């Protein structure tokens, strides 16, 4: 990856995403309507929360920085990373977060 110059906040934004890992049906079929989403219930054992960095130039370029079992853990990590995003250069942020996360994603893809 080529070195880039500038503030990390000019290249990335951060977000927390909820990932439902259950095998439950996503849609509930009914005779009177085509479909509707079932009511959201509290999912405990089959959800994951991910802290992601999104490239501002390409919003489809998303890097999962870390996954968590609970929402509070994810937001706590997000606040730490957000402080670094605001104060670090893009090269520092890439070295610390983006490149290791991309390597981990490639290793996971190779194992599948």
C-alpha positions, 0 to 999 in steps of 0.5 A: 500500500502506498503511503498517503499524506494527511489526517486520518479523518480525511480518509476514513469514518468509523461506524458500529454495525450489528451482525445477526448470526442466527439462522432465523427467518428474516421475513415472516410470510402472511396471507394478507400481505406479501411479507413483513419483517418479524418483530426484533427480539432480544438476540443474545447468543447470535449477534456480533457487533463490529467496529468498521472503518469506511473509506470516504472515497469509496463507501464500499471499501469497509474494513472490519477493525474488530468484532465484539459480543456486546454493543457497549464493548464495541462503542467503547472501542469505537471511542478509542479508535475515534480519538486516534482517527482525529489526531493521527496521520493517515499513515499512522492509522493505516499501519495500526488499524487498516493494514492488520485488519486487511491481512486478517481478512485475507487470512480468513478468506484463505482458510474458507 
